[in-house]
Structure formats: structure tokens, C-alpha cells
Amino acid sequence: MVSRNIEIKAYLRDRAAAQATAARLSGAAPETIHQRDIFFRCDGARLKLRIFAPDRGELILYERANVAQARSSRYSIARTADPQVLLDILTQTLGVTGTVEKVRTLYLVGQTRIHIDQVQGLGDFFELEVVLPPGQSTAQDENEGRRIAAKLLREFKIGPEDLIAEAYVDLLAGKTESAQLQASEIE
């Protein structure tokens, strides 16, 4: 089944303030999730295996534009109790393009998943996922999702200058390329 959400990603300048706002809006304790996302070659979309534990993972296929604004995302998730075997198969058949390790603090506010992420090698980030109704989401559903996202961004005091277009895996790849370029200039 294909699901949809409206998603926004931003640099996080004040983790403590974001957590306090998320806790106030959520009214519940957050869930802390350790994740390792392994990305594979895939034309026209992204394919990643998210590993939570040796006996728990998710294969996720998603499509979204790389734009620094609220964006529609289409995704499908298949859960697995044997992520290592799936990792081996996908690595052999498709090849790995990148890996992201992060600790995610998850808050739920209505139909929105608020992520406060600490990404290894990058730092702190903020992400909203406004989950749209199941089935065929309409333009009206997407507009309502964007309205919810905009309201939450104001609550968290996140402005347009904080928004980012790229996925974490792309930011990490860019950081690696930059370091390689600097090393070659020194030599």
C-alpha cells in the first residue's frame, strides 16, 4: 500500500527548545529510536533498509522532490524480522549508495510525526511528517497537510532559512566529497 505525507526537514539550532515545544504540543513522552538506514541504487525513487535491531527492520521505498519547503512524499513500507539477510540480498543485487546512523526522538502531535534527529557526522535536525489520510489523497488533503506543517514550523520558530532540500544521505555524501576535495588540494 502506498501512503503519503507532507514532509519538511530543517537544521535545528536549539535542540532543548525544540524538545520542550514538542513535549508541550504532544502531551506525551517521546520515543527514542536508534536507526541505521542503508540506501541502495534505485532509479526514480529512494530505497532504504532501516535497521532498528537484529530482529527488526523496514524496507522503505519513497519518492519526494528535493526542495527546501513542505513537500509531498509517497512511500511504501515492508517490515522484516530478518534485516541482515535482506541487507545481504539488496547489497549483492543493487549495491549500497550510502548509510545514515541516527538517534531519533519521536513525538506525535495529531496526525504529525515530529522528529528531532541527531545524525552521526552531521548534527541535529528537525523533521515534520504530516500523515495524510489513507487511500487516494486529494489536493485538499495535501493543502491541509501543508497548513498543519506551516503552523507547526511557526510553533518551533523555524524559518525558511532553516529548511533543507536534501536527504541526510545526500548531506553526508556532500560532506565526504568536500573532505576529499580539500585533501586533494593539500597534496
MOBEL-V714644 format. One record per backbone hydrogen bond with DSSP energy under -0.5 kcal/mol. CO is the residue of the C=O (numbers start at 0). NH is the residue of the N-H. Records with the same first field share a line. If there is no record, write none. Layout:
# MOBEL-V714644
CO: NH + NH
This chain:
# MOBEL-V714644
2: 74
3: 131
4: 6 + 72
5: 129
6: 70
7: 127
8: 163
9: 125
10: 12
13: 17
14: 18
15: 19
16: 20
17: 21
18: 22
19: 23
20: 24
21: 25
22: 26
30: 32 + 105
32: 34 + 103
34: 101
35: 37 + 50
36: 38 + 99
37: 48
38: 96 + 97
39: 46
41: 44
45: 61
46: 39
47: 49 + 59
48: 37 + 50
49: 51 + 57
50: 35
52: 55
55: 51 + 52
56: 79
57: 49 + 59
58: 77
59: 47
60: 75
61: 45
62: 73
64: 66
66: 68
70: 6
71: 64
72: 4
73: 62
74: 2
75: 60
77: 58
79: 56
81: 85
82: 86
83: 87
84: 88
85: 89
86: 90
87: 91
88: 92
89: 93 + 94
94: 40
97: 38
99: 36
100: 119
101: 34 + 103
102: 117
103: 32 + 105
104: 115
105: 30
106: 113
108: 111
110: 130
111: 108 + 113
112: 114 + 128
113: 106
114: 116 + 126
115: 104
116: 118 + 124
117: 102 + 119
118: 121 + 122
122: 118
123: 11
124: 116
125: 9
126: 114
127: 7
128: 112 + 130
129: 5
134: 136
137: 141
138: 142
139: 143
140: 144
141: 145
142: 146
143: 147
144: 148
145: 149
146: 150
147: 151
148: 152
149: 153
150: 154
151: 155
152: 157
153: 156
156: 158
158: 161 + 162
159: 162
161: 10
166: 169 + 170
167: 171
168: 172
169: 173
170: 174
171: 175
172: 176
173: 177
174: 178
175: 179
176: 180
177: 181
178: 182
179: 183
180: 184
181: 185
182: 186
